[in-house]
Amino acid sequence: MSQIQSIYQHYLSNPVICTDTRNISPGCLFFALKGENFDANTFAENALNQGAAFVIIDNEAYHINESCILVEDVLTTLQELARYHRTLLNIPVIGLTGSNGKTTTKELIHAVLAEKYRTFATKGNLNNHIGVPLSILSITKDTEIAVIEMGANHQKEIEFLCSIAQPTHGMITNIGMAHLDGFGGFEGVKKGKAELFTYLKNINGISFINRDNPHIVEMSKVAGLTNLVYYGTEGENLVTGQLLKSDPLIELRWENKKGAYQVKANLTGAYNFENILAAITIASFFDLSPAQINKGLSGYYPNNNRSQLTKTETNTVICDFYNANPSSMTAALNNISILEAEHKVAIIGDMFELGPETEKQHHEIAALAEKSGLNSILLIGKHFYALKDQHKGIFFQTPKDAATWLESHPIKDSLVLLKGSRGMALEQLLPIL
């Protein structure tokens, strides 16, 4: 028996993986991962004292008893364990990637499929080289379908995550101006995301294609995909839809071979129309009834600060501050520009990982904000602040500076867009709004 198989036997006894001693559960396997600023090997004894059944370590100095399993590399072992677990799961696994909308689409797919199947979906944003293995190892034997989100900021990352998740079906939500620095520009983004299509081509898997997105269609052709399921607003699709309303919540009409239907979702932003249509398509493919599909969609309420409409004591806030890039920022500004409100405010923060494009992209977003019919524009972060002499708006170097200003200049009776990259932590402004 290999070491992975031996560890897997322990995992089967209590299939819970922990990587943080603050979240230890009795009988779990604790993986002592290392990061830039920490080495969890040092917490091995602590994890055992808190109830972990075994700890997986890669530093012999912390091998205190037989409950410590010494491996060459803890992260690699976690990934190999997940890969082994996946080979024993005989279920459809839907791999999901894209520049924008991954998490919202994943949540929508899960909400709909759960109306018929025992469905697992990636929790939160556990979508990287650590998160995907943890997600796979969270799939239990009674799961019937899994939805695995895969994020990437450089070439070959999706290829690697596919080797762990081993998707049978897949979807690229869209291609946008995200992680330009790591991917090496927009064409690099396309190449990196297309690694999902290459994987599906090699296993004869099924790809869901947005016919309205020329980049996705082109990428599917370059990859030589043959098992294609289309969706969009026109053409021969499994599901065809039309956006009826998006002020403030989305309403759409959709049809498949069973008929035509209408549904209202609890999401704001016309850009979410394609995410909803994607969920309907996958649900239709897996033979959910129209009633089940609409029930799943109308019953989904976002709570992850993505396109989330929140009423405060004095304002209506579009909470979209989980992340940002030029594509999603453009969509958010275009959305607030068409929403009906007497007083509209945009509070936008810096966008990260844009490399040489940083100044140009922030300049374009600042210019777009000026044209979006807003009563006030607040721009936060060093990249926007560097442009303060070139654009209209109120500029702040940090969210803390913006918070101080907002406390003495409160915003009231307004529709407020709050959006920026995760590292800007704009959620700290919400209590002031």
HUCORKA-V40723 format. One record per residue. N is the residue number from 1. RES is the residue in three letters. PSI is psi in radians with two decimals (* if undefined). NEAR is the number of other ideal C-beta (glycine too) atoms within 12 Angstrom. D_CENTER is the distance of its C-alpha to the mean C-alpha in whole Angstrom. Layout:
# HUCORKA-V40723
[[N	RES	PSI	NEAR	D_CENTER] [N	RES	PSI	NEAR	D_CENTER]]
This chain:
# HUCORKA-V40723
[[1	MET	2.28	10	37] [2	SER	2.91	13	35] [3	GLN	-0.67	20	33] [4	ILE	-0.79	25	30] [5	GLN	-0.64	18	31] [6	SER	-0.79	20	33] [7	ILE	-0.63	33	30] [8	TYR	-0.61	30	29] [9	GLN	-0.69	21	32] [10	HIS	-0.73	29	31] [11	TYR	-0.72	36	27] [12	LEU	-0.54	21	29] [13	SER	-0.59	16	31] [14	ASN	1.54	20	28] [15	PRO	1.12	29	25] [16	VAL	2.22	26	23] [17	ILE	2.32	43	22] [18	CYS	2.50	37	22] [19	THR	0.10	32	21] [20	ASP	2.13	23	22] [21	THR	-0.22	27	25] [22	ARG	-0.23	13	24] [23	ASN	0.48	19	23] [24	ILE	2.33	28	26] [25	SER	2.56	20	27] [26	PRO	2.26	18	30] [27	GLY	0.03	23	30] [28	CYS	2.94	30	27] [29	LEU	2.18	43	26] [30	PHE	2.09	44	26] [31	PHE	2.04	45	24] [32	ALA	1.39	41	26] [33	LEU	2.73	37	23] [34	LYS	2.57	24	24] [35	GLY	-3.03	14	22] [36	GLU	-0.60	6	24] [37	ASN	0.23	6	25] [38	PHE	2.81	14	26] [39	ASP	1.79	18	27] [40	ALA	-0.14	33	27] [41	ASN	-0.59	31	30] [42	THR	-0.25	19	32] [43	PHE	0.13	31	30] [44	ALA	-0.89	37	31] [45	GLU	-0.68	23	34] [46	ASN	-0.75	22	33] [47	ALA	-0.75	38	30] [48	LEU	-0.71	31	33] [49	ASN	-0.48	17	35] [50	GLN	-0.07	22	32] [51	GLY	0.00	22	32] [52	ALA	2.43	36	30] [53	ALA	-0.71	30	32] [54	PHE	2.66	37	31] [55	VAL	2.39	44	30] [56	ILE	2.08	46	29] [57	ILE	2.81	37	30] [58	ASP	0.38	27	31] [59	ASN	1.96	24	34] [60	GLU	-0.40	14	37] [61	ALA	-0.37	15	38] [62	TYR	0.24	28	36] [63	HIS	1.53	22	37] [64	ILE	-0.43	21	39] [65	ASN	-3.04	15	40] [66	GLU	-0.18	12	39] [67	SER	-0.08	25	36] [68	CYS	2.16	30	34] [69	ILE	1.98	36	33] [70	LEU	2.16	26	34] [71	VAL	2.97	31	31] [72	GLU	-0.73	16	31] [73	ASP	2.14	20	28] [74	VAL	-0.77	36	25] [75	LEU	-0.81	29	22] [76	THR	-0.68	24	23] [77	THR	-0.74	35	25] [78	LEU	-0.77	40	22] [79	GLN	-0.72	34	20] [80	GLU	-0.61	30	23] [81	LEU	-0.74	38	24] [82	ALA	-0.73	42	20] [83	ARG	-0.72	26	21] [84	TYR	-0.77	28	25] [85	HIS	-0.72	37	23] [86	ARG	-0.64	33	21] [87	THR	-0.33	20	25] [88	LEU	0.02	21	26] [89	LEU	2.05	28	24] [90	ASN	1.15	15	25] [91	ILE	2.80	31	22] [92	PRO	2.33	30	20] [93	VAL	2.07	42	16] [94	ILE	1.99	47	14] [95	GLY	2.31	52	12] [96	LEU	2.19	47	9] [97	THR	-3.14	52	8] [98	GLY	2.93	45	9] [99	SER	-0.65	40	9] [100	ASN	2.68	40	8] [101	GLY	0.05	44	6] [102	LYS	-0.92	44	4] [103	THR	-0.75	40	3] [104	THR	-0.77	46	7] [105	THR	-0.74	46	8] [106	LYS	-0.75	43	7] [107	GLU	-0.68	42	9] [108	LEU	-0.76	49	12] [109	ILE	-0.78	50	12] [110	HIS	-0.79	35	13] [111	ALA	-0.67	38	15] [112	VAL	-0.88	47	17] [113	LEU	-0.52	40	18] [114	ALA	-0.23	30	19] [115	GLU	-0.30	29	22] [116	LYS	-0.60	23	23] [117	TYR	2.72	28	22] [118	ARG	1.83	18	21] [119	THR	2.33	35	17] [120	PHE	2.46	33	15] [121	ALA	2.59	39	11] [122	THR	2.27	39	9] [123	LYS	2.32	24	10] [124	GLY	-2.21	23	8] [125	ASN	0.72	27	5] [126	LEU	1.25	30	8] [127	ASN	0.29	35	7] [128	ASN	-2.81	30	10] [129	HIS	-0.29	30	14] [130	ILE	-0.77	30	15] [131	GLY	-0.70	33	12] [132	VAL	-0.83	43	12] [133	PRO	-0.73	40	16] [134	LEU	-0.66	37	15] [135	SER	-0.83	40	13] [136	ILE	-0.71	47	16] [137	LEU	-0.09	44	19] [138	SER	-0.10	29	18] [139	ILE	2.11	36	18] [140	THR	2.94	20	22] [141	LYS	-0.33	15	25] [142	ASP	0.00	14	25] [143	THR	2.39	29	21] [144	GLU	-0.52	22	22] [145	ILE	2.48	34	18] [146	ALA	2.52	41	15] [147	VAL	2.00	49	12] [148	ILE	2.05	50	10] [149	GLU	2.38	46	7] [150	MET	2.07	46	8] [151	GLY	2.81	40	7] [152	ALA	2.61	38	10] [153	ASN	0.22	30	13] [154	HIS	2.89	27	16] [155	GLN	2.65	23	18] [156	LYS	-0.06	22	18] [157	GLU	-0.78	30	15] [158	ILE	-0.70	44	14] [159	GLU	-0.78	28	17] [160	PHE	-0.76	28	18] [161	LEU	-0.58	42	15] [162	CYS	-0.59	38	16] [163	SER	-0.40	29	19] [164	ILE	-0.89	39	18] [165	ALA	-0.50	50	16] [166	GLN	1.04	37	18] [167	PRO	2.53	44	17] [168	THR	-0.41	29	19] [169	HIS	2.74	39	17] [170	GLY	2.78	49	15] [171	MET	2.38	48	13] [172	ILE	2.02	48	12] [173	THR	-0.80	45	10] [174	ASN	3.04	38	12] [175	ILE	2.17	37	14] [176	GLY	-3.04	35	14] [177	MET	1.27	36	15] [178	ALA	2.47	43	13] [179	HIS	0.71	39	14] [180	LEU	-0.57	32	17] [181	ASP	-0.87	23	19] [182	GLY	-0.62	22	18] [183	PHE	-0.33	33	18] [184	GLY	0.72	21	21] [185	GLY	3.07	22	20] [186	PHE	-0.74	26	19] [187	GLU	-0.56	19	21] [188	GLY	-0.63	28	19] [189	VAL	-0.82	41	16] [190	LYS	-0.78	36	17] [191	LYS	-0.73	29	19] [192	GLY	-0.80	38	16] [193	LYS	-0.57	50	14] [194	ALA	-0.20	38	17] [195	GLU	-0.47	35	17] [196	LEU	-0.76	51	16] [197	PHE	-0.70	44	18] [198	THR	-0.75	30	21] [199	TYR	-0.82	34	20] [200	LEU	-0.64	39	20] [201	LYS	-0.76	26	23] [202	ASN	-0.45	21	25] [203	ILE	0.09	23	25] [204	ASN	0.65	14	25] [205	GLY	-3.12	30	22] [206	ILE	2.30	31	21] [207	SER	2.35	42	19] [208	PHE	2.16	48	17] [209	ILE	2.20	44	18] [210	ASN	1.85	41	18] [211	ARG	-0.37	29	22] [212	ASP	-0.19	24	21] [213	ASN	1.83	32	19] [214	PRO	-0.54	16	22] [215	HIS	-0.79	30	20] [216	ILE	-0.76	38	18] [217	VAL	-0.79	27	22] [218	GLU	-0.78	22	23] [219	MET	-0.63	36	21] [220	SER	-0.61	35	22] [221	LYS	-0.74	18	25] [222	VAL	-0.66	19	25] [223	ALA	-0.24	29	24] [224	GLY	0.53	17	26] [225	LEU	2.51	33	24] [226	THR	-0.56	17	27] [227	ASN	1.46	23	25] [228	LEU	2.42	32	23] [229	VAL	2.03	33	22] [230	TYR	2.64	32	22] [231	TYR	2.82	41	21] [232	GLY	-2.86	31	21] [233	THR	-0.24	23	24] [234	GLU	2.86	15	27] [235	GLY	-3.13	17	28] [236	GLU	1.73	15	29] [237	ASN	2.75	28	25] [238	LEU	-0.70	31	25] [239	VAL	2.28	42	23] [240	THR	2.38	29	24] [241	GLY	2.84	39	23] [242	GLN	2.36	26	24] [243	LEU	2.14	32	23] [244	LEU	-0.62	21	26] [245	LYS	2.57	22	25] [246	SER	0.54	32	22] [247	ASP	1.75	22	24] [248	PRO	-0.35	31	22] [249	LEU	2.71	32	21] [250	ILE	2.36	39	20] [251	GLU	2.37	28	23] [252	LEU	2.77	35	23] [253	ARG	2.40	26	25] [254	TRP	2.71	41	24] [255	GLU	2.56	27	27] [256	ASN	-2.88	29	27] [257	LYS	-0.25	15	30] [258	LYS	-0.25	20	31] [259	GLY	-2.93	17	31] [260	ALA	2.48	17	30] [261	TYR	2.92	30	28] [262	GLN	2.53	23	26] [263	VAL	2.60	38	24] [264	LYS	2.27	24	22] [265	ALA	2.80	43	19] [266	ASN	0.76	28	18] [267	LEU	2.51	43	16] [268	THR	2.78	39	17] [269	GLY	2.02	41	17] [270	ALA	-0.44	31	18] [271	TYR	-0.28	36	15] [272	ASN	-0.12	43	13] [273	PHE	-0.80	41	16] [274	GLU	-0.50	42	15] [275	ASN	-0.71	45	12] [276	ILE	-0.75	51	14] [277	LEU	-0.64	48	17] [278	ALA	-0.76	50	15] [279	ALA	-0.70	50	14] [280	ILE	-0.71	46	18] [281	THR	-0.85	42	19] [282	ILE	-0.68	46	17] [283	ALA	-0.69	45	19] [284	SER	-0.71	37	22] [285	PHE	-0.69	34	22] [286	PHE	0.33	33	22] [287	ASP	0.63	21	25] [288	LEU	2.63	32	24] [289	SER	2.72	20	27] [290	PRO	-0.64	27	26] [291	ALA	-0.72	18	27] [292	GLN	-0.72	27	24] [293	ILE	-0.88	43	21] [294	ASN	-0.60	32	23] [295	LYS	-0.77	22	23] [296	GLY	-0.72	35	19] [297	LEU	-0.83	43	18] [298	SER	-0.35	26	20] [299	GLY	-0.04	21	20] [300	TYR	2.20	38	16] [301	TYR	2.08	22	16] [302	PRO	2.43	32	13] [303	ASN	0.44	19	13] [304	ASN	0.36	28	10] [305	ASN	0.59	29	11] [306	ARG	1.99	40	9] [307	SER	0.65	47	12] [308	GLN	2.12	33	14] [309	LEU	2.06	35	18] [310	THR	2.26	31	20] [311	LYS	2.11	18	24] [312	THR	-3.07	23	25] [313	GLU	-0.51	15	29] [314	THR	-0.24	21	30] [315	ASN	2.97	32	27] [316	THR	2.11	32	24] [317	VAL	2.25	37	21] [318	ILE	1.76	45	18] [319	CYS	1.81	33	15] [320	ASP	0.76	46	12] [321	PHE	0.35	40	13] [322	TYR	-0.63	34	9] [323	ASN	2.97	40	9] [324	ALA	2.55	46	11] [325	ASN	3.00	44	13] [326	PRO	-0.65	38	16] [327	SER	-0.85	34	15] [328	SER	-0.57	42	12] [329	MET	-0.72	46	15] [330	THR	-0.79	32	18] [331	ALA	-0.72	39	16] [332	ALA	-0.71	45	16] [333	LEU	-0.69	38	20] [334	ASN	-0.63	25	21] [335	ASN	-0.87	37	20] [336	ILE	-0.47	45	22] [337	SER	-0.46	28	25] [338	ILE	-0.11	23	25] [339	LEU	2.56	33	25] [340	GLU	2.10	15	28] [341	ALA	2.51	27	29] [342	GLU	-0.60	14	32] [343	HIS	2.12	21	31] [344	LYS	2.39	31	27] [345	VAL	2.40	41	26] [346	ALA	2.21	48	23] [347	ILE	1.86	49	22] [348	ILE	2.47	49	20] [349	GLY	2.92	44	19] [350	ASP	2.63	41	19] [351	MET	2.34	46	16] [352	PHE	2.95	29	16] [353	GLU	0.69	31	16] [354	LEU	-0.10	35	18] [355	GLY	-2.38	26	21] [356	PRO	-0.30	12	25] [357	GLU	-0.05	28	23] [358	THR	-0.98	27	22] [359	GLU	-0.79	21	25] [360	LYS	-0.80	19	25] [361	GLN	-0.66	36	22] [362	HIS	-0.64	39	22] [363	HIS	-0.79	25	26] [364	GLU	-0.65	27	25] [365	ILE	-0.71	45	22] [366	ALA	-0.71	40	25] [367	ALA	-0.70	24	27] [368	LEU	-0.72	31	25] [369	ALA	-0.67	38	25] [370	GLU	-0.54	23	29] [371	LYS	0.07	18	29] [372	SER	0.24	31	27] [373	GLY	0.60	25	29] [374	LEU	2.55	33	28] [375	ASN	-0.57	25	31] [376	SER	2.54	31	29] [377	ILE	2.16	37	27] [378	LEU	2.20	41	26] [379	LEU	2.23	47	24] [380	ILE	2.39	43	23] [381	GLY	2.78	36	23] [382	LYS	-0.55	25	25] [383	HIS	-0.76	37	24] [384	PHE	-0.69	44	25] [385	TYR	-0.56	27	28] [386	ALA	-0.26	19	29] [387	LEU	0.20	28	30] [388	LYS	-0.44	23	31] [389	ASP	-0.07	12	35] [390	GLN	-0.22	18	33] [391	HIS	2.77	25	31] [392	LYS	2.70	22	32] [393	GLY	3.07	31	30] [394	ILE	2.14	28	30] [395	PHE	2.45	31	29] [396	PHE	2.52	32	28] [397	GLN	-0.55	22	27] [398	THR	2.76	25	25] [399	PRO	-0.57	34	24] [400	LYS	-0.70	19	27] [401	ASP	-0.72	24	29] [402	ALA	-0.69	40	27] [403	ALA	-0.76	25	27] [404	THR	-0.75	17	31] [405	TRP	-0.74	24	32] [406	LEU	-0.56	32	30] [407	GLU	-0.55	15	32] [408	SER	-0.20	11	35] [409	HIS	1.18	17	34] [410	PRO	2.45	21	32] [411	ILE	2.26	35	30] [412	LYS	2.64	20	31] [413	ASP	0.79	19	31] [414	SER	2.78	30	28] [415	LEU	2.09	38	25] [416	VAL	2.21	42	23] [417	LEU	2.17	51	20] [418	LEU	1.86	46	18] [419	LYS	2.41	48	15] [420	GLY	3.02	42	15] [421	SER	2.70	35	13] [422	ARG	-0.71	27	12] [423	GLY	-0.26	22	15] [424	MET	-0.34	34	17] [425	ALA	0.89	24	17] [426	LEU	-0.16	43	18] [427	GLU	-0.40	28	17] [428	GLN	-0.29	23	21] [429	LEU	-0.33	39	22] [430	LEU	-0.76	29	21] [431	PRO	-0.40	18	25] [432	ILE	-0.28	29	27] [433	LEU	*	35	26]]
